[in-house]
Amino acid sequence: MHWRLSFVVVLLVIAVIGWFAFGDKVSLDPILEQEDELRGYVQHHPFWSPLSGFVIYLALSLVPGTPGKSIIYGWLFGFWMALVISSSALTIAAVISFLVVRYLLREMVKGKLSKIVAAIDRAVSRNGGSYLLSLRLVHAPYTLVNYASGATAIPVTTFAWTTWVGMLPGTIVFVLAGSQLPTLRTMAQEGVWSIVDVKLLALLSLFALLPIATRWALRRFPHGQQDLEDDSLAERS
């Protein structure tokens, strides 16, 4: 309990330091004014620029209502580096929020979000991690899922992997959109949704149906599942 709490506090301190150190540099207006300088910094500092970018992204992900980060990072770092930074920072920020609620604010969140917490607990007990995975795939409110899950009995490992896997498709779409931008002024002038492939995002969101459909099929056709298991055992023997 003590080492876990210490770990959470250390992560929070890092995020807060990152926010105060770089928070005033991540609004869109200063970025638009310094596009060339930012690109130059990234090119000339291949180690420090991704590291500072990760800290900034992590800090921003702990603050509700900061959309568009993955697009900006895709434009600044390119697809693969931005994908690594965005997906890992989103997952770590979610786990931090989860652990803070679990070890510091659990009773308060239970009181505020009692119905949501109870619903997630029931769904996870029936469907396991596939329910949380589906919530991430359909882009359920990021912060709300983090807080509510922290007040449940969900294992942190289950929460972490479902968050990473479930948010990866959407993150890919936004990072890809940013990596194809010639300039951020295009996004500022036309809006985020004008540059994002909404059809692709919707298609990837349909993956949320796969874990639900799989569990439904296994419950609906249990004999078919047993036949498959028997065939597999026969082949091995």
VOGU-464611 format. One record per residue (C-alpha): residue number from 1; residue in one letter; x, y, z. Coordinates in steps of 0.25 Angstrom, whole numbers, padded with zeros to 4 digits, always signed. Each point is the difference from the previous one (the first is absolute). Example, Ala and Ser with C-alpha at 12.3 -4.5 7.8 and 13.67 -1.06 7.14 Angstrom:
<nr: 1&rest: a&X: +0049&Y: -0018&Z: +0031>
<nr: 2&rest: s&X: +0006&Y: +0014&Z: -0002>
% end
This chain:
<nr: 1&rest: m&X: +0000&Y: +0000&Z: +0000>
<nr: 2&rest: h&X: +0011&Y: +0010&Z: +0004>
<nr: 3&rest: w&X: +0009&Y: -0003&Z: -0012>
<nr: 4&rest: r&X: -0012&Y: +0002&Z: -0010>
<nr: 5&rest: l&X: -0005&Y: +0013&Z: +0007>
<nr: 6&rest: s&X: +0015&Y: +0005&Z: -0001>
<nr: 7&rest: f&X: +0000&Y: -0004&Z: -0015>
<nr: 8&rest: v&X: -0013&Y: +0007&Z: -0003>
<nr: 9&rest: v&X: +0005&Y: +0013&Z: +0007>
<nr: 10&rest: v&X: +0013&Y: +0000&Z: -0007>
<nr: 11&rest: l&X: -0007&Y: -0001&Z: -0014>
<nr: 12&rest: l&X: -0009&Y: +0011&Z: +0004>
<nr: 13&rest: v&X: +0012&Y: +0009&Z: +0004>
<nr: 14&rest: i&X: +0006&Y: -0003&Z: -0013>
<nr: 15&rest: a&X: -0013&Y: +0004&Z: -0008>
<nr: 16&rest: v&X: -0002&Y: +0012&Z: +0008>
<nr: 17&rest: i&X: +0014&Y: +0005&Z: -0002>
<nr: 18&rest: g&X: -0001&Y: -0003&Z: -0015>
<nr: 19&rest: w&X: -0013&Y: +0008&Z: +0000>
<nr: 20&rest: f&X: +0006&Y: +0012&Z: +0007>
<nr: 21&rest: a&X: +0013&Y: -0001&Z: -0009>
<nr: 22&rest: f&X: -0007&Y: -0002&Z: -0013>
<nr: 23&rest: g&X: -0015&Y: +0003&Z: +0001>
<nr: 24&rest: d&X: +0001&Y: +0014&Z: -0005>
<nr: 25&rest: k&X: +0007&Y: -0005&Z: -0013>
<nr: 26&rest: v&X: -0011&Y: -0009&Z: -0004>
<nr: 27&rest: s&X: -0012&Y: +0008&Z: -0004>
<nr: 28&rest: l&X: -0002&Y: +0001&Z: -0015>
<nr: 29&rest: d&X: +0003&Y: +0015&Z: -0002>
<nr: 30&rest: p&X: +0015&Y: +0000&Z: +0005>
<nr: 31&rest: i&X: +0002&Y: -0013&Z: -0008>
<nr: 32&rest: l&X: -0006&Y: +0007&Z: -0012>
<nr: 33&rest: e&X: +0010&Y: +0011&Z: +0002>
<nr: 34&rest: q&X: +0012&Y: -0009&Z: +0002>
<nr: 35&rest: e&X: -0002&Y: -0011&Z: -0010>
<nr: 36&rest: d&X: +0013&Y: +0001&Z: -0007>
<nr: 37&rest: e&X: +0007&Y: +0001&Z: +0014>
<nr: 38&rest: l&X: -0007&Y: -0012&Z: +0005>
<nr: 39&rest: r&X: +0004&Y: -0009&Z: -0012>
<nr: 40&rest: g&X: +0014&Y: +0005&Z: +0001>
<nr: 41&rest: y&X: +0001&Y: -0004&Z: +0015>
<nr: 42&rest: v&X: -0006&Y: -0014&Z: -0003>
<nr: 43&rest: q&X: +0010&Y: -0002&Z: -0011>
<nr: 44&rest: h&X: +0012&Y: +0005&Z: +0008>
<nr: 45&rest: h&X: -0004&Y: -0007&Z: +0013>
<nr: 46&rest: p&X: -0004&Y: -0014&Z: -0003>
<nr: 47&rest: f&X: +0001&Y: -0005&Z: +0014>
<nr: 48&rest: w&X: -0005&Y: +0012&Z: +0008>
<nr: 49&rest: s&X: -0011&Y: +0004&Z: -0009>
<nr: 50&rest: p&X: -0008&Y: -0013&Z: +0001>
<nr: 51&rest: l&X: +0003&Y: -0001&Z: +0015>
<nr: 52&rest: s&X: -0005&Y: +0014&Z: +0003>
<nr: 53&rest: g&X: -0012&Y: -0002&Z: -0010>
<nr: 54&rest: f&X: -0003&Y: -0013&Z: +0008>
<nr: 55&rest: v&X: +0000&Y: +0008&Z: +0014>
<nr: 56&rest: i&X: -0009&Y: +0011&Z: -0006>
<nr: 57&rest: y&X: -0010&Y: -0010&Z: -0006>
<nr: 58&rest: l&X: -0001&Y: -0008&Z: +0013>
<nr: 59&rest: a&X: -0002&Y: +0013&Z: +0008>
<nr: 60&rest: l&X: -0011&Y: +0004&Z: -0010>
<nr: 61&rest: s&X: -0007&Y: -0013&Z: +0000>
<nr: 62&rest: l&X: -0002&Y: +0001&Z: +0015>
<nr: 63&rest: v&X: -0008&Y: +0013&Z: -0003>
<nr: 64&rest: p&X: -0014&Y: -0002&Z: -0005>
<nr: 65&rest: g&X: -0004&Y: +0007&Z: -0013>
<nr: 66&rest: t&X: +0013&Y: +0001&Z: -0007>
<nr: 67&rest: p&X: -0003&Y: -0006&Z: -0014>
<nr: 68&rest: g&X: +0008&Y: +0000&Z: -0013>
<nr: 69&rest: k&X: +0013&Y: -0004&Z: +0006>
<nr: 70&rest: s&X: +0003&Y: -0012&Z: -0008>
<nr: 71&rest: i&X: -0002&Y: +0008&Z: -0013>
<nr: 72&rest: i&X: +0010&Y: +0011&Z: +0004>
<nr: 73&rest: y&X: +0010&Y: -0011&Z: +0004>
<nr: 74&rest: g&X: -0002&Y: -0007&Z: -0013>
<nr: 75&rest: w&X: +0003&Y: +0013&Z: -0007>
<nr: 76&rest: l&X: +0012&Y: +0002&Z: +0009>
<nr: 77&rest: f&X: +0007&Y: -0013&Z: +0001>
<nr: 78&rest: g&X: -0005&Y: -0008&Z: -0011>
<nr: 79&rest: f&X: -0009&Y: -0012&Z: +0000>
<nr: 80&rest: w&X: +0008&Y: -0011&Z: +0007>
<nr: 81&rest: m&X: +0006&Y: +0008&Z: +0011>
<nr: 82&rest: a&X: -0013&Y: +0008&Z: +0003>
<nr: 83&rest: l&X: -0007&Y: -0013&Z: +0001>
<nr: 84&rest: v&X: +0009&Y: -0006&Z: +0010>
<nr: 85&rest: i&X: +0000&Y: +0013&Z: +0008>
<nr: 86&rest: s&X: -0015&Y: +0002&Z: -0001>
<nr: 87&rest: s&X: -0005&Y: -0015&Z: +0003>
<nr: 88&rest: s&X: +0010&Y: -0001&Z: +0012>
<nr: 89&rest: a&X: -0003&Y: +0013&Z: +0006>
<nr: 90&rest: l&X: -0015&Y: -0002&Z: -0001>
<nr: 91&rest: t&X: +0001&Y: -0014&Z: +0007>
<nr: 92&rest: i&X: +0010&Y: +0005&Z: +0011>
<nr: 93&rest: a&X: -0009&Y: +0012&Z: +0003>
<nr: 94&rest: a&X: -0012&Y: -0009&Z: +0001>
<nr: 95&rest: v&X: +0007&Y: -0009&Z: +0009>
<nr: 96&rest: i&X: +0004&Y: +0012&Z: +0009>
<nr: 97&rest: s&X: -0014&Y: +0005&Z: +0001>
<nr: 98&rest: f&X: -0005&Y: -0015&Z: +0003>
<nr: 99&rest: l&X: +0010&Y: -0001&Z: +0011>
<nr: 100&rest: v&X: -0002&Y: +0013&Z: +0006>
<nr: 101&rest: v&X: -0015&Y: -0003&Z: +0001>
<nr: 102&rest: r&X: +0002&Y: -0014&Z: +0005>
<nr: 103&rest: y&X: +0010&Y: +0004&Z: +0011>
<nr: 104&rest: l&X: -0004&Y: +0014&Z: +0004>
<nr: 105&rest: l&X: -0014&Y: +0004&Z: -0005>
<nr: 106&rest: r&X: -0008&Y: -0014&Z: -0001>
<nr: 107&rest: e&X: -0011&Y: +0003&Z: +0009>
<nr: 108&rest: m&X: -0002&Y: +0014&Z: -0005>
<nr: 109&rest: v&X: -0001&Y: -0005&Z: -0015>
<nr: 110&rest: k&X: -0009&Y: -0011&Z: +0005>
<nr: 111&rest: g&X: -0009&Y: +0010&Z: +0006>
<nr: 112&rest: k&X: +0000&Y: +0009&Z: -0013>
<nr: 113&rest: l&X: -0001&Y: -0011&Z: -0010>
<nr: 114&rest: s&X: -0006&Y: -0011&Z: +0007>
<nr: 115&rest: k&X: -0009&Y: -0004&Z: -0011>
<nr: 116&rest: i&X: +0011&Y: +0000&Z: -0011>
<nr: 117&rest: v&X: +0009&Y: -0007&Z: +0010>
<nr: 118&rest: a&X: -0010&Y: -0011&Z: +0003>
<nr: 119&rest: a&X: -0003&Y: -0002&Z: -0015>
<nr: 120&rest: i&X: +0015&Y: -0002&Z: -0004>
<nr: 121&rest: d&X: +0002&Y: -0009&Z: +0012>
<nr: 122&rest: r&X: -0012&Y: -0009&Z: -0005>
<nr: 123&rest: a&X: +0004&Y: +0000&Z: -0014>
<nr: 124&rest: v&X: +0015&Y: -0003&Z: +0003>
<nr: 125&rest: s&X: -0005&Y: -0012&Z: +0009>
<nr: 126&rest: r&X: -0008&Y: -0005&Z: -0012>
<nr: 127&rest: n&X: +0009&Y: +0003&Z: -0012>
<nr: 128&rest: g&X: +0014&Y: +0002&Z: +0006>
<nr: 129&rest: g&X: +0009&Y: +0010&Z: -0007>
<nr: 130&rest: s&X: -0008&Y: +0000&Z: -0013>
<nr: 131&rest: y&X: -0010&Y: +0010&Z: +0006>
<nr: 132&rest: l&X: +0011&Y: +0010&Z: +0003>
<nr: 133&rest: l&X: +0006&Y: -0003&Z: -0013>
<nr: 134&rest: s&X: -0013&Y: +0003&Z: -0007>
<nr: 135&rest: l&X: -0001&Y: +0013&Z: +0008>
<nr: 136&rest: r&X: +0013&Y: +0005&Z: -0005>
<nr: 137&rest: l&X: -0003&Y: -0004&Z: -0014>
<nr: 138&rest: v&X: -0013&Y: +0008&Z: -0001>
<nr: 139&rest: h&X: +0007&Y: +0012&Z: +0006>
<nr: 140&rest: a&X: -0007&Y: +0000&Z: +0013>
<nr: 141&rest: p&X: +0004&Y: +0013&Z: +0008>
<nr: 142&rest: y&X: +0015&Y: -0002&Z: +0003>
<nr: 143&rest: t&X: +0000&Y: +0007&Z: +0014>
<nr: 144&rest: l&X: -0013&Y: -0006&Z: +0005>
<nr: 145&rest: v&X: +0004&Y: -0014&Z: -0004>
<nr: 146&rest: n&X: +0013&Y: +0002&Z: +0008>
<nr: 147&rest: y&X: -0006&Y: +0005&Z: +0012>
<nr: 148&rest: a&X: -0012&Y: -0010&Z: +0001>
<nr: 149&rest: s&X: +0009&Y: -0012&Z: -0003>
<nr: 150&rest: g&X: +0009&Y: +0004&Z: +0011>
<nr: 151&rest: a&X: -0011&Y: -0001&Z: +0010>
<nr: 152&rest: t&X: -0004&Y: -0014&Z: -0005>
<nr: 153&rest: a&X: +0007&Y: -0014&Z: +0003>
<nr: 154&rest: i&X: +0006&Y: +0000&Z: -0014>
<nr: 155&rest: p&X: +0015&Y: -0005&Z: +0001>
<nr: 156&rest: v&X: +0010&Y: +0011&Z: -0005>
<nr: 157&rest: t&X: +0006&Y: -0009&Z: -0010>
<nr: 158&rest: t&X: -0013&Y: -0002&Z: -0007>
<nr: 159&rest: f&X: -0003&Y: +0014&Z: +0000>
<nr: 160&rest: a&X: +0013&Y: +0004&Z: -0006>
<nr: 161&rest: w&X: +0000&Y: -0010&Z: -0011>
<nr: 162&rest: t&X: -0014&Y: +0003&Z: -0004>
<nr: 163&rest: t&X: +0003&Y: +0015&Z: +0000>
<nr: 164&rest: w&X: +0012&Y: -0002&Z: -0009>
<nr: 165&rest: v&X: -0006&Y: -0010&Z: -0010>
<nr: 166&rest: g&X: -0014&Y: +0007&Z: +0000>
<nr: 167&rest: m&X: +0005&Y: +0014&Z: -0002>
<nr: 168&rest: l&X: +0011&Y: -0004&Z: -0010>
<nr: 169&rest: p&X: -0009&Y: +0000&Z: -0013>
<nr: 170&rest: g&X: -0006&Y: +0014&Z: +0003>
<nr: 171&rest: t&X: +0014&Y: +0005&Z: +0003>
<nr: 172&rest: i&X: +0005&Y: -0005&Z: -0013>
<nr: 173&rest: v&X: -0010&Y: +0008&Z: -0008>
<nr: 174&rest: f&X: +0003&Y: +0013&Z: +0007>
<nr: 175&rest: v&X: +0015&Y: -0002&Z: -0001>
<nr: 176&rest: l&X: -0001&Y: -0004&Z: -0014>
<nr: 177&rest: a&X: -0008&Y: +0013&Z: -0003>
<nr: 178&rest: g&X: +0010&Y: +0009&Z: +0007>
<nr: 179&rest: s&X: +0012&Y: -0007&Z: -0008>
<nr: 180&rest: q&X: -0007&Y: +0004&Z: -0013>
<nr: 181&rest: l&X: -0001&Y: +0014&Z: +0003>
<nr: 182&rest: p&X: +0009&Y: +0010&Z: -0007>
<nr: 183&rest: t&X: -0003&Y: +0010&Z: +0011>
<nr: 184&rest: l&X: -0008&Y: +0002&Z: +0013>
<nr: 185&rest: r&X: -0007&Y: +0012&Z: -0006>
<nr: 186&rest: t&X: -0008&Y: -0009&Z: -0008>
<nr: 187&rest: m&X: -0006&Y: -0007&Z: +0012>
<nr: 188&rest: a&X: -0002&Y: +0014&Z: +0007>
<nr: 189&rest: q&X: -0007&Y: +0005&Z: -0012>
<nr: 190&rest: e&X: -0009&Y: -0012&Z: -0004>
<nr: 191&rest: g&X: -0001&Y: -0007&Z: +0013>
<nr: 192&rest: v&X: +0004&Y: -0013&Z: +0006>
<nr: 193&rest: w&X: -0011&Y: -0008&Z: -0007>
<nr: 194&rest: s&X: +0003&Y: +0005&Z: -0014>
<nr: 195&rest: i&X: +0013&Y: -0007&Z: +0000>
<nr: 196&rest: v&X: -0003&Y: -0013&Z: +0008>
<nr: 197&rest: d&X: -0006&Y: -0012&Z: -0008>
<nr: 198&rest: v&X: -0013&Y: -0001&Z: +0007>
<nr: 199&rest: k&X: -0004&Y: -0012&Z: -0008>
<nr: 200&rest: l&X: +0013&Y: -0008&Z: +0004>
<nr: 201&rest: l&X: -0002&Y: +0004&Z: +0014>
<nr: 202&rest: a&X: -0014&Y: -0005&Z: +0000>
<nr: 203&rest: l&X: +0004&Y: -0013&Z: -0006>
<nr: 204&rest: l&X: +0011&Y: -0002&Z: +0010>
<nr: 205&rest: s&X: -0010&Y: +0003&Z: +0011>
<nr: 206&rest: l&X: -0008&Y: -0012&Z: -0005>
<nr: 207&rest: f&X: +0011&Y: -0009&Z: +0006>
<nr: 208&rest: a&X: -0007&Y: +0002&Z: +0013>
<nr: 209&rest: l&X: -0011&Y: -0009&Z: -0005>
<nr: 210&rest: l&X: +0010&Y: -0012&Z: -0001>
<nr: 211&rest: p&X: +0002&Y: -0003&Z: +0014>
<nr: 212&rest: i&X: -0014&Y: +0001&Z: +0003>
<nr: 213&rest: a&X: -0004&Y: -0008&Z: -0012>
<nr: 214&rest: t&X: +0010&Y: -0011&Z: +0004>
<nr: 215&rest: r&X: -0005&Y: -0001&Z: +0014>
<nr: 216&rest: w&X: -0015&Y: -0001&Z: -0005>
<nr: 217&rest: a&X: +0004&Y: -0011&Z: -0010>
<nr: 218&rest: l&X: +0007&Y: -0008&Z: +0011>
<nr: 219&rest: r&X: -0012&Y: +0001&Z: +0009>
<nr: 220&rest: r&X: -0010&Y: -0002&Z: -0012>
<nr: 221&rest: f&X: +0007&Y: -0012&Z: -0006>
<nr: 222&rest: p&X: +0008&Y: -0007&Z: +0012>
<nr: 223&rest: h&X: +0000&Y: -0013&Z: -0007>
<nr: 224&rest: g&X: +0007&Y: +0005&Z: -0012>
<nr: 225&rest: q&X: +0011&Y: +0006&Z: +0010>
<nr: 226&rest: q&X: +0001&Y: -0014&Z: +0006>
<nr: 227&rest: d&X: +0001&Y: -0007&Z: -0013>
<nr: 228&rest: l&X: +0012&Y: +0009&Z: -0004>
<nr: 229&rest: e&X: +0007&Y: -0003&Z: +0013>
<nr: 230&rest: d&X: -0002&Y: -0015&Z: -0002>
<nr: 231&rest: d&X: +0005&Y: +0001&Z: -0014>
<nr: 232&rest: s&X: +0012&Y: +0008&Z: +0005>
<nr: 233&rest: l&X: +0003&Y: -0011&Z: +0010>
<nr: 234&rest: a&X: -0001&Y: -0011&Z: -0010>
<nr: 235&rest: e&X: +0010&Y: +0007&Z: -0010>
<nr: 236&rest: r&X: +0010&Y: +0001&Z: +0011>
<nr: 237&rest: s&X: -0002&Y: -0014&Z: +0005>
% end
